[in-house]
Each structure stands twice: as structure tokens, then as C-alpha cells.
């Protein structure tokens, strides 16, 4: 990951809307293992299907408190 990508990940991990979305997902009842379905929907929406952006957002989500396995599973399906 280059410096610009790291800056993006850090910025997104500290974004209040991202933090709120992650908290909402983690507090909700899991309808898929480790909430991967919720993470897949959010990652797809925010990245417009771009795998590189989705991967960077996934790193930010984990830094913001997302379930790492759920994010990884979601990224494997995008």
C-alpha cells in the first residue's frame, strides 16, 4: 500500500459516517456469518464495484471496528 492509499484508509477509518455504519452493522443481528452480507452491500455501494477501492475501504472498515473475517469474506465476493 502506498502513502496515498494509507492516507485514504486512515481518513475513511476516522470518518464519523463510516464509524457509525460499522457500529450499526456490528450491533445488528447477524443474518450472514460475521455480517459479510452487510459489509458486501456497503463495500459495493461505496466502491461502485471497483475492487481496489473496495479493498482499501475494507482495510478502513477493519480499522474502524468491523469484523475482519466478515470484511474479508465480503471482499472475496465482490
BADO-427911 format. One record per residue (C-alpha): x, y, z; residue in three letters. Coordinates in nm, 4 decimals, padded with zeros to 6 digits. Layout:
REM residues N
<<X; Y; Z>; ALA>,
...
***
This chain:
REM residues 78
<<00.0000; 00.0000; 00.0000>; UNK>,
<<00.1454; 00.3363; -00.0979>; UNK>,
<<00.1323; 00.6550; 00.1103>; UNK>,
<<-00.1761; 00.7972; -00.0645>; UNK>,
<<-00.3621; 00.4719; -00.0122>; UNK>,
<<-00.2638; 00.4684; 00.3564>; UNK>,
<<-00.3895; 00.8263; 00.3918>; UNK>,
<<-00.7193; 00.7255; 00.2306>; UNK>,
<<-00.7573; 00.4264; 00.4626>; UNK>,
<<-00.6824; 00.6373; 00.7701>; UNK>,
<<-00.9185; 00.9135; 00.6585>; UNK>,
<<-01.2027; 00.6683; 00.5975>; UNK>,
<<-01.1367; 00.4769; 00.9208>; UNK>,
<<-01.1803; 00.8021; 01.1143>; UNK>,
<<-01.4849; 00.9259; 00.9218>; UNK>,
<<-01.7835; 00.9606; 01.1554>; UNK>,
<<-02.0260; 00.8203; 00.8966>; UNK>,
<<-01.8099; 00.5124; 00.8389>; UNK>,
<<-01.7710; 00.4582; 01.2139>; UNK>,
<<-02.1485; 00.4901; 01.2610>; UNK>,
<<-02.2212; 00.2488; 00.9746>; UNK>,
<<-01.9790; -00.0100; 01.1156>; UNK>,
<<-02.1237; 00.0243; 01.4662>; UNK>,
<<-02.4767; -00.0197; 01.3276>; UNK>,
<<-02.3751; -00.3340; 01.1388>; UNK>,
<<-02.1912; -00.4843; 01.4357>; UNK>,
<<-02.4842; -00.4153; 01.6728>; UNK>,
<<-02.7427; -00.5659; 01.4397>; UNK>,
<<-02.8349; -00.9342; 01.4457>; UNK>,
<<-02.6076; -01.1269; 01.2103>; UNK>,
<<-02.8049; -01.2544; 00.9120>; UNK>,
<<-02.4850; -01.3795; 00.7473>; UNK>,
<<-02.1649; -01.5097; 00.9064>; UNK>,
<<-01.9733; -01.2178; 01.0588>; UNK>,
<<-02.2096; -00.9748; 00.8818>; UNK>,
<<-02.0389; -01.0354; 00.5472>; UNK>,
<<-02.3636; -00.9608; 00.3623>; UNK>,
<<-02.3916; -00.6167; 00.5189>; UNK>,
<<-02.0254; -00.5450; 00.4504>; UNK>,
<<-02.0559; -00.6642; 00.0922>; UNK>,
<<-02.3507; -00.4309; 00.0325>; UNK>,
<<-02.1708; -00.1329; 00.1877>; UNK>,
<<-01.8406; -00.2004; 00.0116>; UNK>,
<<-02.0108; -00.2493; -00.3247>; UNK>,
<<-02.2102; 00.0686; -00.2841>; UNK>,
<<-01.9177; 00.2865; -00.1791>; UNK>,
<<-01.6692; 00.1434; -00.4294>; UNK>,
<<-01.9055; 00.1216; -00.7279>; UNK>,
<<-01.7698; -00.2289; -00.7796>; UNK>,
<<-01.4049; -00.1171; -00.8050>; UNK>,
<<-01.2046; -00.3962; -00.6375>; UNK>,
<<-00.9056; -00.1738; -00.5479>; UNK>,
<<-01.1249; 00.0849; -00.3774>; UNK>,
<<-01.3261; -00.1881; -00.2068>; UNK>,
<<-01.0049; -00.3402; -00.0693>; UNK>,
<<-00.8900; -00.0042; 00.0666>; UNK>,
<<-01.2324; 00.0577; 00.2189>; UNK>,
<<-01.2217; -00.2899; 00.3713>; UNK>,
<<-00.8973; -00.2013; 00.5468>; UNK>,
<<-01.0575; 00.1189; 00.6729>; UNK>,
<<-01.3634; -00.0708; 00.7960>; UNK>,
<<-01.1478; -00.3088; 00.9984>; UNK>,
<<-00.9588; -00.0129; 01.1498>; UNK>,
<<-01.2973; 00.1385; 01.2370>; UNK>,
<<-01.4046; -00.1764; 01.4250>; UNK>,
<<-01.5548; -00.4033; 01.1613>; UNK>,
<<-01.5301; -00.7797; 01.1910>; UNK>,
<<-01.2163; -00.8615; 00.9917>; UNK>,
<<-01.3407; -01.2020; 00.8756>; UNK>,
<<-01.6742; -01.0570; 00.7650>; UNK>,
<<-01.4981; -00.7886; 00.5614>; UNK>,
<<-01.2575; -01.0443; 00.4114>; UNK>,
<<-01.5481; -01.2723; 00.3145>; UNK>,
<<-01.7303; -00.9778; 00.1566>; UNK>,
<<-01.4232; -00.8760; -00.0423>; UNK>,
<<-01.3890; -01.2294; -00.1776>; UNK>,
<<-01.7391; -01.1990; -00.3254>; UNK>,
<<-01.7056; -00.8562; -00.4852>; UNK>,
***
